[in-house]
Amino acid sequence: MNTQGKKSFYTALTGTLVGILIGALLMWGGFTVFAPNSGNNKQQVIINDESDSIGSTVAKKVSPSVVGISVKGNIRDFLGMLRQSEGTGSGVIVREDGYILTNYHVIANALDETGKMSDDAEIDVTFLGDAPAVPPIASLPAAPSLIPPVKAKVVGSDHRTDLAVLKVDKTGLAAIEWGDSSKLEVGETVLAIGNPGGMNLAWSVSKGIVSGLNRKVRAEYNEFSLIQTDATINPGNSGGALVNSNGELVGINTIKMSGEGFEGLGFAIPSNEAKEIIEDLIVNKYVKGRPYLGVIINERFPAEALKARGYPEGLLVDKVRPFSGASEAGLQTNDIIVKANGVEVKTFAELSEEIKKHKVGESIELDIYRYKEEKTVKVKVTLGEETGGQQ
């Protein structure tokens, strides 16, 4: 997968495309939920009064399972220079022994090219609890009571599904209850719980409905099949919980469509898909079995730009990974990939579709325009296995 542009794209989530999504809904009548005690331990709260609002009931149950995430890392600017960056997002506790699920784009700036956490990066996780509240900034309300941040490490990340797993050195955490996203219906009420705009508005709850299912949304080089919702979402909600009326996790808030003419278009990763990815990330540190070509594409010169300069439309190779199938097949920097399996490819998404038709160890035939020799050649590449942070 392309990694050179991952940070610039996902950092831009506060702009055109990318933010967050949805949350949880609530149920009348009495049932057991959990409320924060010391921030780590579960305390049973029985709600029997039917006058309790659905929203407050679910919020009491789910909020202790949602965390705030602050990231310090480095990004490369348009001049190619590294500069320090800071960002915030949300996460969901998925295991009592310290495993937390969030979006890949929330922690992308803390990662190096291989998908591992950079030595100079920092990730802090904040839990709901009884510690003193952080001072509010001007004109914003005070944050809820918070436990001082805890340092986290990246266990594994997957830019293809925009998911990542973090680990903190804590036990007895309030792990969220998983729901079955395949049972969601259009029109069903959901709530989004997260931290829009940072920790001063932490644990905000927004209410909406499921607007659509299995929505195909393309972001940069990835295509997602997502839950659509009209719940209010904002930067900082990314990685937060989308829950149903039982307070069960049915989605991870991930993308918001914004701009003139757009309103109420938020998307979440279905919980069933996320659950499968989590297991691989915890056990293997990456998602197993994905074929890997071994090139990085130059994003500054898409197919249209190449055509305007008199070259064939295709994908301009910026870098070839050492020891990869592409390297062993002789691919070079400035090669232009114009066909894969005989099919014209003008975007990385199109190339990825052809790669997905093969298994690890199989070969794919590429038509390459060789810039240095001004001719087109055919190359067979044996696909390796993507192990994270690769293309």
Steps between C-alpha positions, in 0.01 A plus 500: 500500500618854448667632813669817382174692487328336793584771751417797277164346414394388843626821662260684268207321656413823680434654157324356197455136584542327824386553847279257672169369571229362691424350835242330701137484578299415798234284644197569723450290806739353754830339416852490638766745383843601627602842624849633583627444851876547536523506120617140479250294699145421392214604725153363432226756454142372476267729307134419557335837457345512153523879508874469450584610148633243256806715436606539859453130571726390216751778570540378860565150377736578212695813603748315729594287198589804286838672532672813378815464290769768457781449250833676453697407194658627181355570158671590173388832351468584131870589490592157633607637838403328826309706754343411833126446508241450770153356470215351698242231445296236676532131574303208637615256770460151352674294768525545876877446492575823318425453128339800329358527148522824300534623143826465314485865395482609866846359573654511148738784582656289775602229250805460280499371140485138614189556712687480831484770767776759457753532782426872545119463490269508801145371542304588816170337594258673740232309690175618655534500878509693825825693448483883493370641174747659260473881484251613235611732221327831452132480406491120528347302787716308744585147402354209697703349780800330346770262614845639407616377158678166464768432238397256226685293242380398155434124489406493133342718233324453168461794265281298263218483756603816692535306825773481764542333840678666792615350830525670839645356819169479688260223596140485616385739229134530395507310169213583266236243418507391137189517284418330170523762224339259251171541689486878458203638310456828315313742727631340820610748767869521582718719720856620445724549802838666464709813542418759232753782493721354773478410867313813610191358330582142589233230522252695291194304390312557173185323390395393151378213291652247265459675163640221286695174505791366295580843358806492274722795587835558333765693691840543333614149407248311713137407449285435806160334547349705781195579710352840409347715775365850545633535856703817556871433464807722526880468491606323819213250490707270276547161662206549736206267557187463293259306721147364478211526747656232722827691526673242279777600261375483141751730332820705528454862394738570218400734215294814454405652166524876534487804279241719335186305421576214739329450834443200724727262309705303749639149471614225736690175460265207580584329829506153343777604262691679775487196727665281236777754439568544873581133548762509224652825627532371857635156409704572186549881514361517145218349291621169361463372146500824303703501177773762481648657186781704652485848346415850618308711249583867438181683592611832355464368147167319453400354164361828367820687586711237323281524191533879497878457491487262207535171691261202516225520761580277794672486838842659538730292722669718759683228692553124480515313831824304549462118498141528373355320200509828306870540578582145396304547176709807415248781544668841520431849626315705233352189336136558408265207566239517222340152516459217751379160376435673167262751662576874478568651842494876554446506877646299784150377584481342154843342542400372845191330354721301265748415777214374720415238238824321591631324809834548669763319291312531172620717211341805342592627154563873467541715189765757583595813309873534565576870518874457452465284189180659365335163435237270652605165647313214667610394849383210717506576872471233770280645774628496857297542820415843630611528862387854579606844382559366150359522150 
